[in-house]
Amino acid sequence: MPDLPPDSVAEALARSLPSPDESGDTGDQRGQPPAPSTHTIVIPPDRPMVSLLGPGDALLTTMERNFPRLVVHVRGNEFQLTGPPEEIQLAERLIDELLVVLAAGHPLNRDAVERSVRMLRERTRERPADVLTTNIVSNRGRTIRPKTLNQKRYVDAIDEHTVVFGIGPAGTGKTYLAMAKAVAALQSRSVNRIILTRPAVEAGERLGFLPGTLNEKIDPYLRPLYDALHDMIDPDSIPRLMAAGTIEVAPLAYMRGRTLNDAFIILDEAQNTSPEQMKMFLTRLGFGSKIVVTGDITQIDLPGGTLSGLKVVREILADVPDVHFSELTAHDVVRHQLVGQIVEAYGRWDAQQPRAASPAWRGRGGAGAGPSYDGHRDRPGRTR
């Protein structure tokens, strides 16, 4: 054997030794996936197995789709799960959570199952059953409750803080849940009235070209608030409550100069307020009142280059106590499943656009219009 430096000798010797795979020595099987195991879950006879499986086994199919590494067999009141132990443990927790929801008298659907699986996989502190069984208000046999973890946190924040901002894309329940909390507060006599407002910025300076009185011109921009009210209050009683001033629906301009005591106040579409309008609204807060501000900073309808009050308020009020900001995302969309995918697709597209080369429509209220939280303005687009 020729003379080699000590390091070269060590390397040559190491190359001459067989690797564990070549020698057939598997050692203690470290790094190898655990062998599949089988576990049987017995559902108590007093629990509704049919409700757990769903009509036509729709919920069982949803479970199987969310646990592709498991083989699930159902016989009588038993689940037999075969697969990785960690997946079996997660599926068992899911079944326990769904049983709690059913025991509370709440029906299950595929959406509830999928959202429960997501919460369990994210290892959140909150239990899915706690989220899905939180009732806000009931009307005509229909109960309004949060459907996602972020919605539950948003609802809890409204209980715990005086001023809450709900920021997120369309369909995440920002305004709807705030309205439900307002109705619940009125029913419990925590407040004496509900005030709902939103800017009629879409009409802009062209308001005079619309037919009818001023109220008739503005009414279409307040219609979504009326629609939500009809879901939560007997429609026959709404005119009476509005006539008495117990419920007020008005454009933001009508709030100027007022002090609102013992009221639950909701500002909707807040992304279409200027910083001055936002300050004016927040300073209407009186004793015994609560404010909820909702908006989507990716759908700004202000003229190009106009600063959105909702985009800067977080920076301004960051250190103010009893003010809370709740973020909702595409995962919290409770409309058609496709809506969430559309929101995510637009978010990915917008993130890829160079700021300096932003298209003109972004300056007119599209995703990213106006300045970011750091106060820098985007390139303004064409004004209307």
C-alpha angles and dihedrals in degrees: 000000000000120000112268133180113264092253092051091049091054092048093048091049092049091051091051094057117088118246118242090258093050093048092049091235107140093181112193093337092250113176092021117122113254116260115261115265134196127229130180122213116198115205113214112252091239091060118089105249091180091056090048093053095041131219109320088001089289093148092047089053089051091052091050091049091053093048103046092162092060131079108214124197123180122199121169106314095341134099116203112198123190123184142063112356094234091055091048090052091050092048090050090053089049092054091048091052093048091050090054090052091050092046089056089058097253120134120232130228136177092265092056091050094050093047090049091053091050092051092049093049091049089054093225122180092237120079117235089233091058090053096046096046098050106117119201106173137342129211131171093349094311122113123202115213138153116272102194137044094249090050090052090050089048092052092047090050090055088056093048104041137052096220121032129178117205108197124179147102128295117292098027094115096247097142098027094056091043089053090050091052090049092052091046090051090050092049091050090047091239086132133021098220147011122230118194121187141165135171116261089213094141089071092051116162091337092076091109092061092062117093123248136028123324091265091050090051093051097040096085090060091053095045096099089060091052090049092055091048091055090057093055107033132046103267091223091060097048096080090049092049091047093048089053092049092243089121121031126184113186143147117265093252089068091064096068115115096011133118111209115207127183091005139128104224124193125189110195127193089021092165086078094062125097119231088257092053091047091052091047092052097046092050090059087078112124136181117302092012135125128204128206119185119193132185150133114238091199093064106055116161097186118122115273115290095012113137116240115227091212093057095056102033093083091060092045097048099034093116099036112112122234091026115114133187117207118195121206123187141192088280088066096056108124098185124087111331089243091063091066091049090050091051091050092047092052090047092054092046093048092049090057095053116101108240093225091052097046112149118249095252090066089062089053095057108293125130109314096014117157126010125328122237090277088067098244114137124232118230104281118239129215115307119232 
